[in-house]
Amino acid sequence: MSAINIALLGMGTVGTGVVKILANNAHNIEQKVGAPVVIKKILVRNPGKVRNAPTDAKIVTDIDEILNDPDIKIVAEVMGGEMPSKDYMLAALKAGKHVVTANKDVVAKYGRELFEAAEANHTDFLFEASVGGGIPIIRPLKQCLAANQITEIMGIVNGTTNYMLTKMTNEKMDYADVLAEAQAKGYAESDPTADVGGFDAARKIAILASIAFGARITLDDVNVEGITNIAIEDIEYARELGFNIKLLAIAKQDDCGINVRVHPAFLPTSHPLASVNDVFNAIFVKGDAVGETMFYGRGAGELPTASAVTADIIDVARDIRHNVSSRILCTCFDHKHIYPVSKTESPYYIRLLVEDKPGVLAAIAGAFGAQQVSLHSVIQKRKVERSTELVLITYRVSDENIRLAMNTLLGMSVVSKVGNVIRVEAEQIS
């Protein structure tokens, strides 16, 4: 068969990786597809920028040069950002071209519109690289685990925050210092809000939950907390108590409906995710038939992300080779109840600074008891000037009740400061 021509939208880190993989593995890819896969054109913003990638593709700055080229069958969007990426992908689908993307922002916000355009125009729309970089997770959820009722997805899906929490744990660095180091190494942006605020992870878990539960989950449905309040004291107390702190993206489905959230959590050191360190990602999935599975690997970077993009290109090229398309349509077909985080339940870790005098513990225990919060343990820790630091672990309690209890504590004169309140992601506290 004659070559299958593709176009790249963007020639940054991931685009360069795609060019390298297609060049270095051209023979193997041709054997797997049954035809050569060739980059014909690359859309860039700055044609004068030097690009160190092995390609003879024509560099263009006008999207119409790609949309109006009948020889181009696949468009791979790797430029990032919501706009104009979304408009370019939509236009490509309407022009009858298959689209592959690594763009989590567009998929999370406009996925339904793009899927509908793909179905209407008998084209493929694939986005494996939008979550987890090089880790295969979209295709397993849509295909390999399709026979299952998925009940839970829990993952570490942001490498920047996982790197920071790992450094804080292993080297006892405080938040400000480890953020500065992450920025210096290029792991964190100059404005790190999307990462440390949990919003990057929130977009990814919205995509995964939509696929796993067959319902349209948007960013607005995700309750988001970041790691900006995590102190070295919390890290040390977690280790002392047998936990690691991780920023978790969690989606659960039960009889009450669906709950989706991103937040730091105390995770037992025995849990598989607790040992996922540095910039690595991992996604833990529970299904009624398969049981527990975990997908682990590099969640970002030039070649890991390009690996997923290129795999999607190969998949589409195979469809073209056999004259099929849209084999797997949008699976977000149900309307399901999204219940608020206030109705979720878990144990909690609480760090307080209180006055060091008789009767304080009884008053605090009474405030918790009034909101049906049962305390598993209360540990008196270090002295801070004239106050004492208390570390408390609760039994399972609703988020709503713990918030009511904390509001009561904040109004008590004996409580100097609420240091932190962090969920414990464990069914039971031993």
C-alpha positions as CSV (number, residue, x, y, z in Angstrom):
1,M,0.0,0.0,0.0
2,S,1.1,3.6,-0.7
3,A,2.3,5.7,2.2
4,I,-0.1,7.0,4.8
5,N,0.6,10.7,5.2
6,I,0.2,12.6,8.4
7,A,0.5,16.2,9.6
8,L,1.7,17.4,13.0
9,L,0.2,20.4,14.6
10,G,3.1,21.7,16.7
11,M,6.8,20.9,16.9
12,G,7.6,21.4,20.5
13,T,8.8,18.7,23.0
14,V,6.2,16.1,22.1
15,G,6.1,16.9,18.4
16,T,9.9,16.4,18.2
17,G,9.5,13.1,20.0
18,V,6.9,11.9,17.5
19,V,9.3,12.8,14.6
20,K,12.1,10.9,16.2
21,I,10.0,7.8,16.9
22,L,8.6,7.7,13.4
23,A,12.1,8.1,11.9
24,N,14.0,5.7,14.2
25,N,11.3,3.0,14.1
26,A,10.1,3.5,10.5
27,H,10.7,-0.1,9.4
28,N,9.0,-1.7,12.3
29,I,6.1,0.7,12.1
30,E,5.7,-0.1,8.4
31,Q,5.6,-3.8,9.1
32,K,3.0,-3.3,11.9
33,V,0.7,-1.1,9.7
34,G,1.3,-2.7,6.3
35,A,2.3,0.7,4.8
36,P,4.8,3.5,5.5
37,V,3.7,6.2,7.8
38,V,5.2,9.6,6.6
39,I,5.0,13.1,8.1
40,K,4.1,15.3,5.1
41,K,3.6,18.7,6.8
42,I,4.2,20.3,10.2
43,L,2.3,23.3,11.4
44,V,4.4,25.7,13.5
45,R,4.0,29.3,14.9
46,N,7.6,30.3,14.3
47,P,9.0,28.8,11.0
48,G,12.5,30.3,11.7
49,K,13.0,28.4,15.0
50,V,15.7,25.7,14.8
51,R,14.3,22.2,15.3
52,N,16.6,19.3,16.0
53,A,14.5,16.5,14.5
54,P,15.1,14.1,11.5
55,T,12.4,15.2,9.1
56,D,11.9,16.3,5.5
57,A,8.3,17.4,6.2
58,K,7.2,20.7,4.8
59,I,7.0,23.4,7.5
60,V,3.8,25.5,7.2
61,T,2.1,28.2,9.3
62,D,-1.4,28.1,7.8
63,I,-3.7,25.3,9.0
64,D,-5.5,25.4,5.6
65,E,-2.5,23.9,3.9
66,I,-3.2,20.8,6.0
67,L,-7.0,20.9,5.9
68,N,-7.1,21.3,2.1
69,D,-4.5,18.6,1.4
70,P,-6.3,15.4,0.4
71,D,-3.2,13.3,0.8
72,I,-3.0,13.9,4.5
73,K,-5.2,11.3,6.3
74,I,-4.1,11.8,9.9
75,V,-3.6,15.0,12.0
76,A,-1.7,14.7,15.2
77,E,-2.2,17.7,17.5
78,V,0.7,18.2,19.9
79,M,0.7,22.0,20.2
80,G,-1.2,22.2,23.5
81,G,-3.5,24.8,25.0
82,E,-7.2,25.0,24.4
83,M,-7.3,27.4,21.5
84,P,-6.7,27.3,18.6
85,S,-6.0,23.5,19.2
86,K,-9.6,22.7,19.6
87,D,-10.7,24.6,16.5
88,Y,-8.0,23.0,14.4
89,M,-8.9,19.5,15.5
90,L,-12.6,20.1,14.9
91,A,-11.9,21.5,11.5
92,A,-9.7,18.5,10.7
93,L,-12.4,16.0,11.7
94,K,-15.0,17.9,9.6
95,A,-12.5,17.7,6.7
96,G,-12.6,14.0,6.9
97,K,-9.2,13.6,8.6
98,H,-8.5,11.3,11.6
99,V,-7.3,13.2,14.7
100,V,-4.8,12.1,17.4
101,T,-4.1,14.4,20.4
102,A,-2.2,14.6,23.6
103,N,-4.3,17.6,24.8
104,K,-5.9,16.9,28.1
105,D,-7.4,20.4,28.4
106,V,-9.3,20.1,25.1
107,V,-10.4,16.5,25.7
108,A,-11.6,17.3,29.2
109,K,-13.6,20.3,28.1
110,Y,-14.6,19.6,24.5
111,G,-14.4,15.9,24.2
112,R,-18.1,15.3,23.5
113,E,-18.1,17.8,20.6
114,L,-15.0,16.3,19.1
115,F,-16.4,12.7,19.4
116,E,-19.6,13.8,17.8
117,A,-17.7,15.4,14.9
118,A,-15.6,12.2,14.5
119,E,-18.7,10.0,14.4
120,A,-20.5,12.3,11.9
121,N,-17.6,12.3,9.6
122,H,-16.6,8.6,9.9
123,T,-13.2,9.4,11.4
124,D,-11.2,8.4,14.4
125,F,-10.5,10.6,17.4
126,L,-7.8,9.1,19.7
127,F,-6.2,10.7,22.8
128,E,-4.2,8.1,24.7
129,A,-1.4,10.6,25.5
130,S,-3.8,13.0,27.2
131,V,-3.5,11.1,30.5
132,G,-0.4,9.4,31.9
133,G,2.1,10.3,29.2
134,G,3.5,7.0,28.0
135,I,1.4,4.8,30.4
136,P,-1.4,3.0,28.4
137,I,-4.7,3.7,30.3
138,I,-7.3,5.1,27.8
139,R,-7.1,2.1,25.5
140,P,-7.2,-0.4,28.4
141,L,-10.3,1.2,29.9
142,K,-12.0,1.3,26.5
143,Q,-10.9,-2.1,25.3
144,C,-9.1,-4.5,27.6
145,L,-11.3,-3.8,30.6
146,A,-14.5,-3.2,28.6
147,A,-16.1,-6.3,30.1
148,N,-15.9,-4.9,33.6
149,Q,-18.0,-2.6,35.8
150,I,-15.3,-0.3,37.0
151,T,-15.9,0.8,40.6
152,E,-12.7,2.8,41.4
153,I,-9.9,4.7,39.8
154,M,-7.2,6.1,42.0
155,G,-4.0,7.5,40.6
156,I,-0.9,9.6,40.9
157,V,-1.2,11.5,37.6
158,N,0.9,14.6,38.1
159,G,4.7,14.1,38.0
160,T,5.5,17.6,39.3
161,T,3.7,17.2,42.6
162,N,4.8,13.6,43.0
163,Y,8.4,14.7,42.6
164,M,7.9,17.5,45.2
165,L,6.3,15.2,47.8
166,T,9.0,12.6,47.2
167,K,11.7,15.2,47.9
168,M,9.9,16.4,51.0
169,T,9.6,12.9,52.3
170,N,13.1,11.6,51.5
171,E,15.2,14.7,52.1
172,K,13.0,16.6,54.6
173,M,12.9,19.7,52.3
174,D,10.1,22.2,52.9
175,Y,7.5,23.1,50.3
176,A,9.1,26.4,49.2
177,D,12.6,24.9,48.7
178,V,11.3,21.9,46.8
179,L,9.1,24.0,44.5
180,A,12.1,26.2,43.6
181,E,14.2,23.1,42.8
182,A,11.4,21.6,40.7
183,Q,11.2,24.9,38.7
184,A,15.0,25.0,38.3
185,K,14.9,21.4,36.8
186,G,12.0,22.2,34.5
187,Y,9.6,19.9,36.3
188,A,7.4,22.9,37.4
189,E,6.4,25.9,35.4
190,S,7.1,29.5,36.5
191,D,3.5,29.6,37.4
192,P,3.0,26.2,39.0
193,T,-0.7,26.6,39.9
194,A,-2.0,24.0,37.5
195,D,0.2,21.4,39.1
196,V,0.4,22.3,42.8
197,G,-3.2,23.4,42.8
198,G,-4.3,20.0,41.6
199,F,-6.0,21.3,38.4
200,D,-3.8,19.2,36.0
201,A,-4.7,16.1,37.9
202,A,-8.4,17.1,37.9
203,R,-8.6,17.3,34.1
204,K,-7.0,13.9,33.8
205,I,-9.3,12.2,36.3
206,A,-12.4,13.8,34.6
207,I,-11.3,12.1,31.4
208,L,-10.6,8.7,33.1
209,A,-13.9,8.8,35.1
210,S,-15.9,9.6,32.0
211,I,-14.5,6.6,30.2
212,A,-14.6,4.2,33.2
213,F,-18.1,5.0,34.3
214,G,-19.7,5.7,30.9
215,A,-20.8,9.2,31.9
216,R,-19.8,12.7,31.0
217,I,-17.7,14.0,33.9
218,T,-16.5,17.6,33.6
219,L,-13.9,19.6,35.4
220,D,-16.7,21.3,37.4
221,D,-17.7,17.9,38.8
222,V,-14.2,17.4,40.4
223,N,-13.5,18.6,43.9
224,V,-9.9,19.9,43.9
225,E,-7.4,20.5,46.6
226,G,-3.7,21.0,46.0
227,I,-0.5,20.4,48.0
228,T,0.3,24.0,48.9
229,N,-0.6,23.5,52.5
230,I,1.5,20.4,53.0
231,A,4.2,21.1,55.6
232,I,7.2,19.0,56.5
233,E,5.5,18.3,59.9
234,D,2.7,16.5,58.0
235,I,5.2,14.5,56.0
236,E,7.1,13.4,59.2
237,Y,3.9,12.5,61.1
238,A,2.7,10.5,58.1
239,R,5.8,8.4,58.1
240,E,5.7,8.0,61.8
241,L,2.2,6.6,61.6
242,G,2.9,4.3,58.6
243,F,1.7,6.4,55.7
244,N,3.1,8.4,52.8
245,I,1.4,11.6,51.5
246,K,0.5,11.5,47.9
247,L,-1.6,13.8,45.7
248,L,-4.3,11.4,44.6
249,A,-6.9,11.7,41.8
250,I,-9.8,9.5,42.8
251,A,-13.0,8.5,41.0
252,K,-15.5,6.1,42.7
253,Q,-18.8,4.7,41.6
254,D,-21.2,3.1,44.1
255,D,-25.0,2.9,44.8
256,C,-25.0,6.7,45.6
257,G,-23.6,7.6,42.2
258,I,-20.2,8.9,41.2
259,N,-17.7,11.0,43.2
260,V,-14.6,12.5,41.6
261,R,-11.9,14.4,43.6
262,V,-8.2,15.4,43.7
263,H,-6.5,16.0,47.1
264,P,-3.5,15.1,49.2
265,A,-4.0,11.9,51.2
266,F,-2.3,9.7,53.8
267,L,-1.8,6.5,52.0
268,P,-0.7,3.3,53.9
269,T,2.8,2.4,52.9
270,S,1.5,-1.1,52.0
271,H,-0.6,0.3,49.2
272,P,1.0,-0.1,45.7
273,L,0.7,3.6,45.0
274,A,2.6,4.6,48.1
275,S,5.9,3.5,46.6
276,V,5.4,5.5,43.3
277,N,8.1,8.2,43.6
278,D,9.7,11.1,41.7
279,V,8.1,12.0,38.4
280,F,6.6,8.6,37.8
281,N,2.8,8.2,37.5
282,A,0.6,5.2,38.4
283,I,-3.1,4.5,38.0
284,F,-4.9,1.9,40.1
285,V,-8.1,0.5,38.8
286,K,-10.7,-1.8,40.4
287,G,-13.2,-3.8,38.2
288,D,-15.8,-6.3,39.2
289,A,-14.3,-9.1,37.1
290,V,-10.6,-8.3,36.8
291,G,-10.2,-7.2,40.5
292,E,-7.3,-4.8,41.0
293,T,-4.8,-3.7,38.3
294,M,-2.2,-0.9,38.2
295,F,-0.6,0.9,35.3
296,Y,2.9,2.5,36.0
297,G,5.4,4.5,34.1
298,R,6.6,7.9,33.1
299,G,3.7,10.4,33.0
300,A,5.4,13.0,30.9
301,G,8.4,13.9,28.8
302,E,9.3,14.0,25.1
303,L,9.6,10.3,24.3
304,P,7.1,8.8,26.8
305,T,4.3,11.1,25.6
306,A,5.3,10.8,22.0
307,S,5.2,7.0,22.4
308,A,1.5,7.2,23.2
309,V,0.8,9.7,20.4
310,T,2.6,7.5,17.9
311,A,0.8,4.4,19.1
312,D,-2.5,6.2,18.3
313,I,-1.2,7.2,14.9
314,I,-0.4,3.5,14.2
315,D,-3.8,2.4,15.4
316,V,-5.5,4.9,13.0
317,A,-3.2,3.9,10.2
318,R,-4.2,0.3,10.6
319,D,-7.9,1.4,10.4
320,I,-7.1,3.3,7.2
321,R,-5.3,0.2,5.8
322,H,-8.4,-1.9,6.4
323,N,-10.9,0.8,5.4
324,V,-12.6,1.0,8.8
325,S,-13.1,3.9,11.3
326,S,-14.9,4.8,14.5
327,R,-14.7,1.2,15.8
328,I,-14.8,2.6,19.4
329,L,-17.2,5.6,19.7
330,C,-17.7,7.9,22.7
331,T,-18.5,5.7,25.7
332,C,-19.9,8.5,27.8
333,F,-23.5,7.6,27.2
334,D,-25.2,7.6,30.6
335,H,-26.4,10.4,32.9
336,K,-25.4,9.5,36.4
337,H,-25.7,11.3,39.7
338,I,-22.5,13.1,40.8
339,Y,-22.6,13.3,44.6
340,P,-20.7,16.1,46.4
341,V,-17.5,15.6,48.3
342,S,-19.3,16.5,51.5
343,K,-21.0,13.1,51.4
344,T,-17.8,11.1,51.0
345,E,-16.4,9.3,54.0
346,S,-12.9,8.5,55.2
347,P,-10.7,8.7,58.3
348,Y,-8.9,12.0,58.7
349,Y,-5.5,13.3,60.0
350,I,-5.7,16.6,61.9
351,R,-2.9,18.7,63.2
352,L,-3.7,21.3,65.8
353,L,-1.9,23.9,67.9
354,V,-3.6,24.3,71.3
355,E,-3.1,25.9,74.6
356,D,-1.0,23.8,77.0
357,K,-3.3,23.7,80.0
358,P,-5.7,21.2,81.8
359,G,-9.1,20.5,80.2
360,V,-8.1,21.3,76.6
361,L,-8.2,17.7,75.4
362,A,-11.6,17.1,76.9
363,A,-12.9,20.3,75.3
364,I,-11.6,19.2,71.9
365,A,-12.9,15.7,72.2
366,G,-16.3,17.2,73.1
367,A,-16.3,19.4,70.0
368,F,-15.6,16.4,67.8
369,G,-18.2,14.2,69.6
370,A,-20.9,16.9,69.0
371,Q,-20.5,16.3,65.3
372,Q,-20.4,12.5,65.5
373,V,-16.6,12.4,64.9
374,S,-15.0,9.5,66.7
375,L,-11.3,9.8,67.5
376,H,-9.1,6.8,66.9
377,S,-6.0,8.4,68.5
378,V,-4.8,11.6,69.9
379,I,-1.1,12.2,70.2
380,Q,0.5,15.1,72.0
381,K,3.6,16.1,70.0
382,R,6.1,19.0,70.2
383,K,5.9,22.2,72.1
384,V,5.6,25.4,70.1
385,E,6.3,28.4,72.4
386,R,3.4,28.2,74.9
387,S,1.3,25.9,72.9
388,T,1.2,22.2,72.2
389,E,0.9,20.4,68.9
390,L,-1.7,17.7,68.8
391,V,-2.0,15.1,66.0
392,L,-5.4,13.3,65.8
393,I,-6.6,10.4,63.6
394,T,-10.4,9.9,63.3
395,Y,-12.4,6.9,62.4
396,R,-14.4,7.0,59.1
397,V,-16.5,10.1,59.1
398,S,-18.2,12.2,56.4
399,D,-16.5,15.2,55.0
400,E,-19.5,17.3,56.0
401,N,-19.1,16.3,59.7
402,I,-15.4,16.9,59.8
403,R,-15.9,20.4,58.3
404,L,-18.5,21.2,61.0
405,A,-16.2,20.0,63.7
406,M,-13.3,22.1,62.4
407,N,-15.5,25.2,62.3
408,T,-16.3,24.6,65.9
409,L,-12.6,24.2,66.8
410,L,-11.7,27.4,65.0
411,G,-14.1,29.2,67.2
412,M,-12.6,27.9,70.5
413,S,-10.2,30.1,72.4
414,V,-8.0,27.1,73.4
415,V,-7.2,26.4,69.7
416,S,-4.4,28.6,68.4
417,K,-4.2,27.1,64.9
418,V,-5.5,24.4,62.7
419,G,-2.3,23.2,61.0
420,N,-3.8,20.8,58.5
421,V,-6.7,18.4,57.7
422,I,-5.9,15.6,55.4
423,R,-7.9,12.5,54.3
424,V,-6.6,9.1,55.1
425,E,-7.2,6.9,52.1
426,A,-7.8,3.6,53.9
427,E,-10.9,1.5,54.6
428,Q,-9.9,0.8,58.2
429,I,-7.5,2.4,60.7
430,S,-5.6,-0.3,62.7
